[in-house]
């Protein structure tokens, strides 16, 4: 029953190979890596949005500061004219003083706006800093998980290569006609198993007791023996 034994080993190898391939498709790391990748991309997008907002805040702040500087220059010039004695007309003096007061109010309002913008910029920078810290943490987690996944995947690939090599050696030992019969039988059954084990008079393929005549034949260890219920090749140990 050497040929049947080899077929049994070949069938077992195929089961192990299918199991390894199933594991490759269901690595838990794959789902976790996808989730981490999505989180990282979301954080990166959020950081970019906040950076763009910060740039705009700083641009607005710069405009306010420039405006304050111009107003202060006007006030300084008006103050020089007002108190230097250049203006003697009472009405012009009143107008100049009024303009001074208006500009002073404008400066105060602009400084208040600038202060708000400075606080916004500070808050945005702090949020960006925290998001970058979280992003680094997630990237670290991704690298570690990806390393583990890569190692497991490589181990699986090696195991599959070993199975392929063993499979090839077994095929070389099996008679082509027996191999052809085996493949035909595999195609007949849902479990794709053309060889079954005969144990205590029961076929492991259909789980039924074989006939007394077949059991009697099995004692002589024939080259080929087939279950008289399902038709599978039987391995007698």
Buried (B, 14 or more C-beta within 10 A) or exposed (E): BEBBBBBBBBBEBBEBBEEBEEEBEEBEBBEBBEEBEEBBEEBBEBBEEBBEBBEBBBEBBEBBBEBBEEBBEBBEEBEEBBEEEEBEEEEEEEEBEEBBEEBEEBBEEBBEBBEBBBEBBEEBBEBBEEBEEBBEEBBEBBEEBBEBBEEBBEEBEEBBEEBEEBBEEBEEEBBEEBBEBBEEBBEEBEEBBBBBBBEEEBBBBBEEEBEEEBBEBBEEEEEEBBBBBBBBBBBBE
